[in-house]
């Protein structure tokens, strides 16, 4: 191999292919929850359907009701996951928890849900029953009821077993004001537990990672924990669940909405060793993996310790910890401070998370 | 919560130890030195941990062409896209190849248009897919440096053993030593020392490197990927430069031996032979890639499918070529972060998370 003499090489000039913007067709990255999703929403949906409620840009819309002191929180979420069952959860539990959590993030008490099902021809009735039983259990745990539903069946191959859409409704008590636009300089940032568990649990359940671990999805209804938190500390500014796009993408949204910067201490961010190892092997960043039962809390510093105590009393918040703070400088930036004394900028997830080659 | 780092790595990510080595680098260095880390995985780690922010001003790191996704030629990508479009084909690839733009499309768009494009985590998974789908032609895009070559070779050997007539690979492996020759022999070369790619050396050993170091009077340190590995590799290289010594030191001895992995090398030699290869941004480098040996030619997808003539049209703005040779920093590109970002990459280095531009973008290097 080394026998050949190497002549000096005249290197080529700039080479680079023209970009492919994917504006002609929908590609998988449009569903990643990152910037491609945001562009899709802005360019296709909001430009045609936009109104004051959509522009609030939070997990749920906030709607005033005539003759009522409180307001209505409304949210909807479609659930497509493969496989349907994974360690720690299933599509049914996700469909309830995702929507319950989105409604609860505005400080509302989720009460009613609707559920729409798209079923693929050939789906075993036993599978459907298991999913519905799981939904029932999650409804009971969250204290919500499904009050309207719809079912459609499509030909084999036109869907993947079962798709579920849920919408959720809850009342926001008078005087409660929470939202991504309300983070204040001087606030602190808390997280209710470990990050990336759901993302890795689902990937692993697909069976093609070539390794196994005991990682469980964190899918959980967070409304009762949130209710306890807000009852004790009404001054919470922001609640968000870092689902698709992970902690980094969600914090970036908050930083942009509130025109602040968010500073994270890398060492304080809780990540399970097995999730960290799986990420190292696959070239993923746990800060971008989906969570389905985690809560970001942004609130004044003087309330932080009390908030942590309350969160830790709930099983879904047992690992709650303080991970960062909010500052007025460098608006729209999320900055991660490493244990090496260096800083790196966290941006939004762009498209689909892809495993690295080596 | 306790330190989330797995035990076996905690020492190599220990901030105190890293700072100790950095202090030693600061004590050692007396003049400016330009080093190249050859491997994209190293670029990624340097950016992720912000190690470049901690080095003394005298030391400049330039990022080498060690990202297989970035250097895979447009022709090969267009061939891949053409094959992936065939209705009888299941096209399999490592994940980050899906976003790399060919002349008119990428693998994501092929998939959106109905092509069966699947991400695999290992080449043997593609063989499994072939065994499960006898009515389909399964093609694996065999990219990577010497690191992936044994697994790619293994897939071919396994397919042969199973008698699979419906499996083939698109051979695209590239080799590090010829690229080092190309960089060091270039009239524009600025590189004074190399951090050799630890995982490539884990497979190939580093017996090929002393002659390169000698020929171009450029010291090298075989370097790993954790923060402590990286600063150790830099320290070893700087020591040699300061002493005026030209040698190849192994700063990754927990993984790399001089001879490398003999079994893996034998497997590579059985399936592959060095061929000339076109590198995106560099040009054709003699004997810098792996093609299939005569015995295994039937597994060559380019022979099985009529891949035809492919024309190349390139963006005039992107400076990927200079970035991949270490002549320019990603942030010196006029398109960086504006026209070119991970979502709409102008150049391959922005596409892969191992690419230098993507690492700069992700980890917030606005300017240098």
Interface residues (C-beta under 8 A of the other chain):
Chain A: X1 X2 X4 X6 X7 X8 X9 X10 X11 X12 X13 X14 X15 X16 X17 X18 X19 X20 X21 X22 X25 X26 X27 X28 X29 X34 X35 X36 X39 X194 X208 X209 X210 X267 X268 X269 X270 X271 X272 X273 X276 X277 X280 X282 X283 X319 X321 X335 X338 X339 X340 X341 X342 X343 X344 X345 X346 X347 X350 X351 X354 X355 X356 X357 X358
Chain B: X1 X3 X4 X5 X6 X7 X9 X15 X18 X19 X41 X44 X47 X48 X49 X50 X51 X53 X54 X68 X69 X74 X77 X94 X95 X96 X97 X98 X99 X101 X102 X103 X104 X105 X106 X108 X109 X111 X112 X113 X119 X120 X121 X122 X125 X143 X144 X145 X147 X148 X175 X177 X178 X181 X182 X185 X186 X187 X188 X199 X208 X211 X227 X274 X280 X281 X282 X283 X285 X286 X287 X312 X313 X314 X315 X316 X317 X318 X319 X320 X321 X322 X325 X339 X340 X341 X342 X343 X344 X345 X346 X347 X348 X352 X353 X354 X361 X362 X363 X364
